[in-house]
Amino acid sequence: MAQPKMTSPNKVPEIRSGDTVVVLHGKDAGKRGRVDRVIRNPVGLEKQKSGFWRKTSVRPLSVVISGVNIAKRHTKPRQRMSQNQQQPMQAGGIVDKPMPIDASNVMIVCPRCDRITRVKHERLASGKSVRVCGHCREQLEAGA
């Protein structure tokens, strides 16, 4: 009797850059924003100096949302490396930088019904698989 094929224990949510999402947990709970980047963190095992194995990443997916989870970064003025004789200075000061949020803490907003929803998958007549809203069955397109 054959063993069933094991799937990954961490299911990766179907979030793409350009989607509008709502933050569910954390200091920015309730805020909406557009996904700028999707960061896929490698999940696996890594051998430490002590000889023990540990997981490299517990969270398989993070997202960077514009205007949400902003961190202040204090930078020094520095000379940029360039080919020219004149080396322009990089401005110093306090820079606002959006930081990644775990994908389990956000949910997609449907552009048609304007509700947070889970993503469903349907097949078109052409055989192509598309993401659809769980409420209104409208097709979800990244950047819409």
C-alpha positions in Angstrom: 0.0 0.0 0.0 1.5 3.3 -1.1 2.0 6.2 1.3 0.0 9.4 0.5 2.0 12.3 -0.7 2.8 14.6 2.1 2.2 18.3 1.5 3.9 21.3 3.1 2.7 21.9 6.7 2.7 25.7 6.1 0.1 26.6 3.5 1.2 29.7 1.6 -1.6 32.3 1.2 -2.4 33.4 -2.3 -1.2 37.0 -2.1 0.4 38.8 -5.0 2.0 42.2 -5.4 -0.6 44.8 -6.4 -3.4 43.3 -4.3 -5.2 45.5 -1.8 -5.1 44.0 1.7 -6.3 44.8 5.2 -4.0 44.2 8.2 -5.8 42.0 10.8 -3.3 42.0 13.7 -0.6 44.2 15.2 -0.2 47.9 15.7 -1.6 48.8 12.2 -4.7 46.6 12.5 -7.5 47.8 10.3 -5.3 49.7 7.9 -5.6 49.1 4.1 -2.8 49.2 1.6 -1.5 47.9 -1.6 1.1 45.1 -1.6 4.5 46.4 -2.9 6.5 43.2 -2.5 6.0 39.5 -1.6 8.9 38.0 0.2 9.2 34.2 0.2 11.3 33.0 3.1 13.0 29.6 2.6 11.8 26.9 4.9 14.2 24.1 5.6 16.8 22.9 8.1 20.2 24.5 8.8 23.0 22.9 10.8 24.3 25.1 13.6 27.9 25.3 15.0 26.8 23.4 18.0 25.8 20.4 15.8 22.0 20.8 16.2 19.6 21.3 13.4 17.1 24.2 13.4 14.4 25.5 11.1 15.6 28.4 8.9 12.3 30.1 8.8 9.0 29.6 10.6 7.1 32.0 8.4 7.1 31.1 4.7 5.7 34.3 3.3 5.9 38.0 4.2 4.4 41.1 2.5 5.5 44.7 2.3 2.5 47.1 2.2 2.8 50.7 1.3 2.0 53.0 4.2 1.8 50.3 6.8 4.2 49.0 9.4 6.6 52.0 8.9 10.0 52.0 10.7 12.2 55.0 11.1 15.7 54.4 9.8 18.5 56.8 10.9 21.1 57.1 8.2 24.4 58.9 8.0 25.4 61.0 5.0 27.7 58.8 2.9 29.6 59.1 -0.3 28.2 57.0 -3.1 30.5 54.7 -5.1 30.5 55.8 -8.7 32.8 55.8 -11.8 33.0 59.6 -12.0 35.6 61.7 -10.2 32.9 63.6 -8.4 31.3 61.4 -5.7 27.9 62.8 -4.8 26.8 62.6 -1.2 23.9 60.4 -0.1 21.6 62.5 2.1 21.5 61.6 5.8 18.5 61.9 8.1 15.5 59.9 9.2 14.0 57.8 6.5 10.6 56.1 6.7 10.8 52.5 5.6 7.9 50.0 5.3 8.8 46.7 7.0 7.5 43.2 6.1 4.4 41.8 7.8 3.7 38.1 8.0 1.1 37.1 5.3 -1.1 35.4 7.9 -1.8 38.8 9.4 -3.4 40.2 6.3 -6.4 39.4 4.1 -7.3 40.4 0.6 -10.0 43.0 -0.2 -12.3 42.3 -3.1 -12.3 45.3 -5.5 -15.9 44.7 -6.5 -17.8 44.0 -3.2 -15.1 45.9 -1.0 -15.1 43.1 1.6 -12.2 41.1 3.0 -12.3 37.6 1.6 -10.6 34.3 1.2 -9.3 33.5 -2.2 -11.1 30.7 -4.2 -9.9 29.1 -7.4 -12.0 28.4 -10.5 -11.2 27.2 -14.0 -12.2 29.2 -17.0 -13.5 27.6 -20.2 -10.1 27.9 -21.7 -8.7 25.8 -18.8 -6.8 28.6 -17.1 -7.0 28.7 -13.3 -8.0 32.1 -11.8 -8.4 33.6 -8.3 -11.9 34.6 -7.4 -13.6 36.3 -4.4 -15.2 33.9 -2.0 -18.3 36.2 -1.7 -19.2 37.6 -5.1 -17.2 35.1 -7.3 -15.6 38.1 -9.1 -12.2 37.5 -10.6 -9.3 38.9 -8.5 -6.5 40.5 -10.6 -3.3 41.8 -9.0 -3.2 45.6 -9.3 -6.9 45.9 -9.8 
